[in-house]
Amino acid sequence: MNTKLLPVTPESIAEAGGIIRGGGLVGFPTETVYGLGANALDGDAVRQIFRAKGRPGDNPLITHVASEAEIAPLIRGGISDQARALMRAYWPGPMTLIFPKSDRIPPEVSAGLDTVGIRMPSHPAARALIEAAGVPIAAPSANRSGRPSPTTARHVLDDMDGRIPLILDGGACAVGVESTVIDVTGRVPRVLRPGGVTPEMIAAAAGAVEVDGAVMRPLREGEKPRSPGMKYRHYAPEGALTIFEGEAAAVARAICARYDAAPDGAAILALPGHEALYGGRRVLPLGDKDSAESVAASLFAVLRALDDEGVKLIFSEAVDEAGVGLAVMNRLGRAAAFHIEKV
């Protein structure tokens, strides 16, 4: 299959919408990461996503809509006051809400669960694509399963060339990590996957919030993933990643000792302003300024750059888990299979 990479134009959006309607796959930009989209109402089309990505079939997908009116046929039981408060506050945007699903959602989308994740993206190309397709779009990140998520169209092409017919190039993604996933089926909104909409923001809009214990640990034996990004080693570079957590100078000493004992080809991921602590060793900065948002926006591109260089050992500083930092540490933790050393 020849994969076309096209800039976002009315013509390319129309072509992509036709591919989705016809049961095919399209790579497309969102404000979080690039998605790999198919008709969410067509189980056969959705199965192609799993084949293209090499994605395990028990890992659910998120269904993307362009308007609130599209939600009612996809869910059961209506929308709670808390869910509506979150929708008013943060949609369109990087937030997914988990609802009981209707029979219109095929089991391939929900991985056999009785719930479905719904998101209304804010990226104009994503919204235009949904409208052009005329159907809700099921989409995980547009990478090979387990790899760092794609934040540029070139990243998608690296993973999906020859596997899908079309990638829409909308430039670099602004948020850089996948959407916050919130279960709104219970009494209190519960974060299953952190993202750009933080627990603090959720509590401000809905009055309360809980963070699932599996956000910063692997699922236990028998636990089912209720959200994408919960079960498997995700977002991972090819090199082995270890995270060091503690006071900055102590972390730097521990990382330097490990780096110096490593074979050639190791690298260090450091927060902006910490590069000088590493004395000329190979350092890649996490972000371009001292904020979790900057780290989130650059994280996956940095991990992919390490793959391009063939780096085999990666030693990373931890990020403060406040705000968007929780999303960054969730992604780093899963990329490292939660190999976190406290110093």
ROKEMI-980428 format. One record per atom (N, C-alpha, C, O): residue in three letters; x, y, z. Coordinates in steps of 0.1 Angstrom, whole numbers, plus 5000, padded with zeros to 4 digits. Atoms other than C-alpha are relative to their C-alpha. Example, Ala and Ser with C-alpha at 12.3 -4.5 7.8 and 13.67 -1.06 7.14 Angstrom:
BEGIN
ALA500949885000ALA512349555078ALA500950125000ALA501950125007SER499149895000SER513749895071SER499250115008SER499750225009
//
This chain:
BEGIN
MET500849885000MET500050005000MET500950125000MET501950135007ASN499349875001ASN501250354991ASN499450095010ASN498250125009THR500549904990THR500850595021THR500250144995THR501450184993LYS499949865003LYS500150955011LYS500150085012LYS499450065022LEU499949904989LEU501251235034LEU499650144994LEU500350194985LEU500549885006LEU499151545026LEU499850115011LEU499450085022PRO500449894991PRO498851885042PRO498550015002PRO497849974993VAL501449984997VAL495551975058VAL499450114991VAL499850224992THR500749915009THR493452135031THR498549954999THR498249845003PRO501450055002PRO489652115023PRO500049884991PRO499249794994GLU500050115009GLU490551874995GLU500549875007GLU499949765006SER499550114993SER492651645017SER499049955011SER498949835014ILE501050034990ILE490051655045ILE498849924993ILE498449824999ALA501150075007ALA487351555020ALA500449864996ALA499749764997GLU499550135004GLU489551265007GLU500149915012GLU499749795012ALA499950084987ALA490251145043ALA498649965005ALA498449855009GLY501350034995GLY486551165052GLY499449884991GLY498749804997GLY500550115008GLY485750945022GLY500649865003GLY500049765002ILE499350134996ILE488350685033ILE499449955013ILE499149835014ILE500650044987ILE486850675068ILE498649944997ILE498249835001ARG501450055004ARG483250635053ARG500149864993ARG499249784995GLY499950135007GLY484550355031GLY500649895008GLY500949785002GLY499550114991GLY485950155060GLY501550005001GLY502149905006GLY498549995000GLY489650265057GLY500550085012GLY499750125021LEU499349944989LEU492150415081LEU500750134995LEU501150144984VAL499349875002VAL493550775083VAL500850045012VAL500250035023GLY499349944989GLY496250925104GLY499750155000GLY499750214989PHE500449864999PHE495251275116PHE500450065012PHE500650005023PRO499549934988PRO496351545140PRO498950035009PRO497750065005THR500849944990THR494751635172THR500850095009THR502050105007GLU499249924992GLU495851875199GLU500849925010GLU501849985016THR499250084991THR497151585220THR501149934993THR502349964994VAL499050075009VAL498951335196VAL499249974987VAL498049994986TYR500650055013TYR498251205161TYR499249885003TYR499649795010GLY500950124999GLY495350955159GLY500049924988GLY500349974977LEU500250095011LEU494750655137LEU498549975000LEU498149895008GLY501450005000GLY491150685128GLY499349904991GLY499849874980ALA500950095007ALA488350445116ALA498650045004ALA498450105014ASN501449984997ASN484550455115ASN499749925013ASN499849805013ALA500250074986ALA483650385152ALA498849915000ALA498649845009LEU501350085001LEU480350225141LEU500249874992LEU499349794990ASP499750115009ASP482049965118ASP501149915007ASP502349955007GLY499150094993GLY483649675137GLY501149954991GLY502349944995ASP499050045009ASP485449555106ASP501150114998ASP502350084997ALA499049895002ALA487049895100ALA500950025013ALA502150045012VAL499349994988VAL488049915137VAL501149895002VAL502149925007ARG499050114999ARG489749575135ARG501350034992ARG502349994996GLN498849965008GLN492049725109GLN501050085008GLN502250085007ILE499249934992ILE493349965135ILE500949915008ILE502149935009PHE499350104992PHE494449675157PHE501149934992PHE502249914997ARG499050075008ARG496149505128ARG501150104996ARG502350064997ALA499049905004ALA497949825116ALA501050035011ALA502250055009LYS499249964989LYS499249905151LYS500749885006LYS501749895014GLY499650114992GLY499849545163GLY499550015014GLY500249985024ARG500549974987ARG497649645192ARG499249885006ARG498449824999PRO500850114994PRO496249385217PRO498550035000PRO498150155002GLY501449985001GLY492549335213GLY499250045012GLY498150085012ASP500749974987ASP491749395250ASP500350145004ASP500150185016ASN499749864997ASN492949755248ASN499050094994ASN499050114981PRO501149935006PRO489949985243PRO500450124993PRO501550184995LEU499849885008LEU489750275219LEU499150125005LEU498250095012ILE500849884997ILE488350635222ILE499350044988ILE499850034977THR500849955011THR485550755200THR499950155000THR499650215010HIS499949865002HIS485851105187HIS498850064993HIS498450004983VAL501249935006VAL482851335180VAL500350154998VAL501350205004ALA499849865003ALA482551685167ALA499050095007ALA499150215007SER501049924993SER479451795186SER499349915011SER499349795010GLU500750074989GLU477451705218GLU498849924995GLU498549825000ALA501250075006ALA474451605196ALA500449864996ALA499549774995GLU499650135005GLU476551305184GLU500149905011GLU500249785009ILE499750094989ILE476951155219ILE498849915004ILE499049795006ALA501250074995ALA473351045228ALA499949864994ALA499649775002PRO500250135006PRO473150755203PRO501149905004PRO501049785002LEU498850094997LEU476550615216LEU500049955014LEU500849875017ILE499950034986ILE475850595253ILE498649965005ILE497649984999ARG501250034992ARG473250465278ARG499950085013ARG500950115019GLY500249944986GLY471750635308GLY500150155001GLY500050205012GLY499949865000GLY472250995298GLY501350055006GLY502249975009ILE498849934996ILE474851245310ILE499850065013ILE498850145015SER500249954986SER475251325347SER500450155001SER501050204991ASP499649864998ASP475551675361ASP501550025000ASP502050124995GLN498549985000GLN479251625368GLN500649994986GLN501550064983ALA499550015013ALA479851505333ALA499750124992ALA500650174984ARG500349885007ARG478051805319ARG500950125004ARG501350204996ALA499249894995ALA480052035341ALA501449994993ALA502050094990LEU498750025006LEU483251885327LEU500050034985LEU500950094980MET500149975015MET482051905291MET500050154998MET500650204989ARG500149855001ARG481152275296ARG501450065002ARG501750164995ALA498749944996ALA484552345311ALA501149974990ALA501950054987TYR498850045007TYR486952145289TYR499849944986TYR500749884981TRP500250045014TRP485352045256TRP499650124992TRP498950214996PRO499050095006PRO486452075229PRO501350015007PRO501750125011GLY498750004994GLY489751975243GLY500549865004GLY499949765000PRO499350124998PRO492151705256PRO499449925012PRO500149885021MET500750074989MET489551515278MET499149904994MET498349934985THR500950115004THR487851175273THR499249965012THR499749955023LEU500950054989LEU484851075294LEU499549864997LEU499149834986ILE500550145001ILE483850715300ILE498649995004ILE498250035015PHE501450014998PHE480150645297PHE499649854998PHE500349784991PRO500650135004PRO478050315296PRO499750014985PRO499250114980LYS500249995015LYS477950235259LYS498749944995LYS498149865002SER501150065007SER475050175236SER500449894991SER501549864989ASP499750115009ASP474649885212ASP500650054987ASP501049974979ARG499449955012ARG475850115184ARG501549995000ARG502149994989ILE498650014999ILE479350095197ILE500449854999ILE500049775008PRO499650145001PRO480849765184PRO501049955011PRO501750045016PRO499150044989PRO482749545209PRO501550024997PRO502350035006GLU498649975004GLU485949605189GLU500550135006GLU501750155010VAL499649874995VAL485949965201VAL500250005015VAL501250055020SER500050004986SER485249895237SER500949885006SER500949875018ALA499350124996ALA487449575239ALA499249915009ALA499749855019GLY500950094993GLY484449395252GLY499450065013GLY498649995020LEU500649944988LEU483749635281LEU498650064997LEU498250064985ASP501449945001ASP480249785287ASP500150155000ASP499050215002THR499849865000THR481650135285THR500750054988THR501349964980VAL499349955011VAL482950365259VAL500650145004VAL500050215011GLY499449874998GLY485350665260GLY499650094988GLY499850064977ILE500449905010ILE484050975242ILE500950135001ILE501150175013ARG499249885000ARG486251275232ARG499550104989ARG499250054978MET500249905010MET485551605214MET501350084999MET501550175007PRO498749935002PRO488951725201PRO499850154996PRO498750184991SER500149865004SER489652095197SER500850034987SER500650144982HIS499249975012HIS492052065168HIS499150014988HIS498349934985PRO500949975011PRO490352215137PRO500049894989PRO499049864983ALA500050115010ALA491551935114ALA499349885004ALA498649814997ALA500750114995ALA490251665136ALA498550025000ALA497849934995ARG501549975000ARG486851825139ARG499550004986ARG498449954983ALA500450005015ALA486751885101ALA499949864995ALA499149834987LEU500050135005LEU487651525095LEU498749925005LEU498149854997ILE501250074995ILE484851395118ILE498850054992ILE497949974988GLU501249955008GLU482351625100GLU500049954986GLU498949924981ALA500050055014ALA483551515066ALA499749864999ALA499149814989ALA500350145000ALA483351155075ALA498549975002ALA497949874997GLY501450014997GLY479851195088GLY499749895011GLY498649855012VAL500250114990VAL480450925115VAL501050035012VAL502050105009PRO499049984990PRO482150925149PRO501349924996PRO501249814989ILE498750065004ILE485850825146ILE500749945012ILE501050015022ALA499250074990ALA487550555168ALA501450024997ALA501850004985ALA498649975003ALA491150645172ALA500949985012ALA500750055022PRO498950004991PRO494150545193PRO501150094994PRO500950154984SER498849935006SER497550715188SER500549924988SER500449804987ALA499750055013ALA498850655153ALA501549955000ALA502249984991ASN498650064999ASN502050455163ASN499949855000ASN498849805003ARG500050154998ARG503050095163ARG499849985015ARG500450065023SER500350024986SER501849955196SER501249995009SER502249925006GLY498950004991GLY504150015225GLY501050114998GLY501750155007ARG499049905003ARG506250285208ARG499550145005ARG498450155009PRO500449864996PRO506350655218PRO498950054990PRO499050034978SER501149955009SER503150825205SER500550114991SER501550184993PRO499649915010PRO503451045174PRO499550145002PRO498350165005THR500449864998THR503351425178THR500250084987THR500050204987THR499949945013THR504151505141THR499649894990THR499649774993ALA500450095011ALA502951355108ALA501249914996ALA501049804992ARG498850085003ARG506551235102ARG500149885009ARG500549775004HIS500050114991HIS506351025133HIS499049894996HIS499349774996VAL501050095005VAL503150865119VAL500649924988VAL500449804987LEU499550075012LEU504850795086LEU501149905004LEU501149794997ASP499050094995ASP507750635104ASP499549875004ASP500049765001ASP500650124994ASP505450385120ASP499049934990ASP498849814990MET501150045007MET502650355095MET500149994984MET499249974977ASP499850005015ASP504150385060ASP499849864994ASP500349764999GLY500450135006GLY502650115038GLY498949935007GLY498449825002ARG501050074993ARG500050025064ARG498650074999ARG497650015001ILE501249925001ILE497450305059ILE500150084987ILE501250114983PRO500049935013PRO496450495028PRO500450155001PRO500950214991LEU499849864999LEU496650855041LEU500350055014LEU499850005024ILE499749934987ILE498151075068ILE499850154997ILE500450204987LEU500249865001LEU497051435072LEU501050075009LEU501150045021ASP498949924993ASP499851675082ASP499550135005ASP499350224997GLY500449884994GLY498651935106GLY501050075009GLY500750155018GLY499049944991GLY501952025122GLY500249935013GLY499649825015ALA499750064987ALA503251945157ALA498850025009ALA498150125009CYS501150004990CYS500751865184CYS500350095012CYS501550105016ALA499749904990ALA500352135211ALA500249945014ALA501149985021VAL500050054986VAL499651925242VAL501149905001VAL501949905011GLY498950095000GLY501951635234GLY499949875007GLY500749785005VAL500450134994VAL500451365256VAL498549984998VAL497850074996GLU501450045003GLU497151175251GLU499150065010GLU499550125021SER501049934993SER493951305265SER499849945014SER500149825017THR500450054987THR492951275302THR498749914998THR497849954991VAL501250095000VAL490550985306VAL499449995013VAL500049965023ILE500849994987ILE487851025333ILE498849914999ILE498049924990ASP501250084999ASP485350765343ASP498950085008ASP499150115019VAL501149924994VAL482050945350VAL498849915002VAL497749965004THR501250094997THR479950635356THR499849985015THR498749925018GLY500250024985GLY480350645394GLY499650135006GLY499350235000ARG500449884992ARG479650895422ARG501050124998ARG500650234998VAL499049905001VAL482951075418VAL500849984987VAL501249874984PRO499250025012PRO484851145385PRO501449945004PRO502049985013ARG498850074997ARG487850915384ARG501050004989ARG500649964978VAL499049995011VAL491050975364VAL500649864998VAL501249805007LEU499350135004LEU492150655346LEU501350024993LEU502249944994ARG498849965007ARG494750825325ARG500250155001ARG499350224996PRO499849864999PRO496151165333PRO500450074987PRO501050004978GLY499649925012GLY496651435306GLY500050155002GLY500250195014GLY499949854999GLY496351805299GLY498950065009GLY499150175014VAL501049964990VAL493151835319VAL500349935013VAL500249815015THR499450064988THR494551785354THR499049975011THR497950015010PRO501050024989PRO492951645385PRO499550135007PRO498450145011GLU500449884994GLU492951995400GLU499050074991GLU498050134997MET501049945009MET491052125369MET498749925001MET497649985001ILE501250084999ILE488551835372ILE499350035013ILE498050055012ALA500749974987ALA487851905409ALA499450144999ALA498350165005ALA500549865001ALA487352275401ALA498750004992ALA497850084996ALA501250005008ALA484652195375ALA498949915006ALA497849945005ALA501050104996ALA482951885390ALA499949995015ALA499049925020GLY500250004986GLY483451945427GLY500849895007GLY501049905020ALA499350114993ALA485451625434ALA500849934989ALA500449944977VAL499350085010VAL487951395417VAL500749895008VAL501149915020GLU499250114995GLU489651055424GLU501049974989GLU500749984977VAL499050045010VAL492850935407VAL500249855002VAL500549805013ASP499950144999ASP492950565400ASP501449955004ASP502450014999GLY498750044995GLY495750375417GLY500949944990GLY502149944991ALA499250065010ALA496850215385ALA500750114991ALA501450084982VAL499349905008VAL497950555371VAL501550005001VAL502250024992MET498650004997MET501350515387MET500549865004MET501449855012ARG499650144998ARG501650135388ARG499549914989ARG498549954982PRO500650095010PRO501149835365PRO498749945005PRO498449945017LEU501250074996LEU497749665365LEU500449875007LEU501349815004ARG499850134993ARG497549375389ARG499449894993ARG498649914984GLU500550125006GLU496849025379GLU498550005001GLU497950015011GLY501450015001GLY493248995367GLY499350144998GLY498150144995GLU500649875002GLU492649375365GLU499850024985GLU500849994977LYS500349975014LYS491049475332LYS500350154997LYS500050245005PRO499749865004PRO492249795314PRO498650074997PRO498050034987ARG501249935003ARG489250035315ARG500250134992ARG499350204988SER499649895008SER491150295295SER501249974992SER502049884996PRO498750025007PRO493850305268PRO501150045009PRO500950135017GLY498849964992GLY497250325283GLY500149945014GLY501049995021MET500050054986MET496550125315MET500749875001MET501449855011LYS499650144997LYS497649765309LYS501449984996LYS502249925004TYR498750055006TYR500749735287TYR501150105002TYR500950225006ARG498849915001ARG504249885286ARG499750094987ARG499750044976HIS500449915011HIS503450195265HIS501150114998HIS501950125007TYR499249885002TYR505150495250TYR501549975000TYR502350075003ALA498750044996ALA508450305252ALA501050024988ALA500749984977PRO498950005010PRO511750385233PRO500649865000PRO500349775008GLU499350135002GLU513850095221GLU501049975011GLU501249865015GLY499050014989GLY516450165248GLY499349985013GLY498250015015ALA500550024987ALA516050065284ALA500050135008ALA501050195009LEU500149874994LEU514750355304LEU499949985016LEU499149895020THR500150004985THR515250415342THR499850145004THR500550234999ILE500349874995ILE513850705361ILE500650015014ILE500549925022PHE499449974987PHE515550865391PHE499250115007PHE499050225001GLU500949914993GLU513451045417GLU500750055013GLU501149965021GLY499449954987GLY514751275445GLY500450144998GLY500150214988GLU499449865001GLU516551605451GLU500950014988GLU501649914985ALA499349995013ALA518151735419ALA501449965000ALA501949894992ALA498650034999ALA521751715430ALA500349865002ALA501249804997ALA499950154997ALA521351365444ALA499749924988ALA500449824985VAL500450075012VAL519551255413VAL501250004990VAL501549914983ALA498949985010ALA522351395391ALA501249915003ALA501849854995ARG498950094996ARG525051215411ARG499749854997ARG500649784992ALA500450145003ALA523150885408ALA500049974985ALA500549874981ILE500150025015ILE522550925371ILE501550004994ILE501849924986CYS498650005005CYS526251025365CYS500749875002CYS501549824994ALA499450134996ALA527450715383ALA499649894991ALA500449814986ARG500650105008ARG525150495363ARG500550024985ARG500849924978TYR499649965014TYR525950675330TYR501549964998TYR501849904988ASP498650025002ASP529750645336ASP500349855000ASP501349814994ALA499850155000ALA529450265342ALA499449934989ALA499549814987ALA500750065012ALA527350215311ALA500949994988ALA501850064987PRO499350005013PRO528550105277PRO499850134992PRO498950214996ASP500349895009ASP528850365250ASP498650004995ASP498049894993GLY501349995006GLY525550495237GLY498950035010GLY497750015007ALA501049964991ALA523750595269ALA499750154999ALA500550234993ALA500449865000ALA521850925273ALA499350045012ALA498749955019ILE500749944988ILE520351145300ILE498950094996ILE499150184987LEU501249915002LEU516951315300LEU500050095013LEU499750045024ALA499949914989ALA517151625322ALA499050114999ALA498750154987LEU500949885001LEU514751905331LEU500850124996LEU502050134998PRO499449885004PRO515452245317PRO500750075011PRO500250085022GLY499349934989GLY518152425337GLY500949905008GLY501849955015HIS499350104993HIS519652095350HIS501249954992HIS502049874997GLU498950065008GLU522052025321GLU501450015006GLU502249925004ALA498649984995ALA525052175339ALA500449905011ALA501549885014LEU499750104990LEU524751915366LEU500749874995LEU501249795003TYR499550135006TYR525951645342TYR501350014993TYR501849924986GLY498649995003GLY529351785333GLY500449964986GLY501449894984GLY499750035014GLY529251745295GLY499649864995GLY499949834984ARG500550135004ARG527751405294ARG498850024990ARG498350134989ARG501049995011ARG525151325266ARG498650035007ARG498149945013VAL501249964994VAL522051515278VAL499050054990VAL499450134981LEU501149945008LEU518751585261LEU499050065009LEU498650005019PRO500949934991PRO516551845277PRO498549954998PRO498149934987LEU501450035000LEU512951755286LEU499350145000LEU499050205010GLY500749875002GLY511252065272GLY501050114998GLY502250104999ASP499149885003ASP512552415265ASP499850115011ASP500550215010LYS500249914989LYS511352585297LYS499649925012LYS499149815011ASP500350074988ASP510752505333ASP498549995003ASP498050065012SER501450034997SER507152375332SER499749864995SER500349814986ALA500450135004ALA505452045330ALA499450004986ALA499549904979GLU500649995014GLU503552165299GLU501049994989GLU500849934979SER498950005010SER506852215281SER500549864999SER500849814988VAL499550145000VAL508051865291VAL499049914993VAL499449834984ALA501050095006ALA504751705280ALA500150024985ALA500049934977ALA500049975014ALA504951885246ALA501149934992ALA501049914980SER498750055007SER508451745238SER500349865003SER501149804997LEU499650134995LEU508451415256LEU500149894989LEU501249834988PHE500050115010PHE507551175228PHE501050024989PHE501649934984ALA499049975011ALA509651355202ALA501449975005ALA502349924997VAL498750034994VAL512651325226VAL500349855000VAL501449804996LEU499950145000LEU512050955230LEU500349944986LEU501149854985ARG499850045014ARG511850905193ARG501350044995ARG502049964987ALA498649955005ALA515051105187ALA501049905006ALA502049874999LEU499050104994LEU516850855211LEU499949874992LEU501049814990ASP500050125008ASP515550565190ASP500750034987ASP501549944982ASP499349975013ASP516850735158ASP501549995002ASP502249964993GLU498650014997GLU520250755175GLU500549865004GLU501749845006GLY499650134995GLY520150395186GLY500549995014GLY501249905018VAL499650004986VAL520550475223VAL499449885007VAL498249855006LYS500550124993LYS520350165244LYS499750015014LYS498949935020LEU500349974986LEU520350305279LEU499650145002LEU500450234998ILE500449874998ILE518450605290ILE499750025015ILE499149945022PHE500249974986PHE518550765325PHE499350145001PHE499850244995SER500849885000SER515851025332SER499750055014SER499549975023GLU500649944988GLU515051265359GLU498549995001GLU497949984991ALA501450004998ALA511651245374ALA499450144999ALA500250245000VAL500749875001VAL509051525371VAL499150015011VAL498449915015ASP500949984989ASP507051675399ASP498649964995ASP498250004984GLU501350065004GLU503551505397GLU498950105001GLU497750074998ALA501049904999ALA501651825403ALA499550044986ALA500350054977GLY500549965013GLY499351935375GLY500249914988GLY500049794990VAL499750085012VAL500351815340VAL501249905003VAL501449814996GLY498850094997GLY503451655357GLY499549865003GLY500349775000LEU500550144998LEU501251355367LEU499949934986LEU500249814986ALA500050065013ALA500651295330ALA501449964994ALA501649854989VAL498650035004VAL504351315322VAL500549885007VAL501149795001MET499550124992MET505251075350MET499349874997MET499949774997ASN500750125005ASN502550835339ASN500649954987ASN500849834986ARG499450055013ARG504050825304ARG501449955002ARG501849854997LEU498750054997LEU507550805316LEU500149875008LEU500849785004GLY500150124992GLY506650545342GLY499749884991GLY500349774992ARG500450125008ARG504950315316ARG501149974990ARG501449864986ALA498950025009ALA507850375291ALA501149925007ALA501849855000ALA499050064993ALA510150255318ALA499649875007ALA500349815015ALA500650124993ALA507849965329ALA500150035015ALA500349935023PHE500049954986PHE507850165362PHE501349965007PHE501349935019HIS498750014994HIS511550115368HIS500450135005HIS501150214998ILE499749874994ILE511850415392ILE500849985012ILE500549905021GLU499150014988GLU514750445416GLU499950135008GLU500150245002LYS500149884991LYS514350685446LYS501450025006LYS502049925011VAL498649974995VAL517650855456VAL499950125010VAL500950165016
//
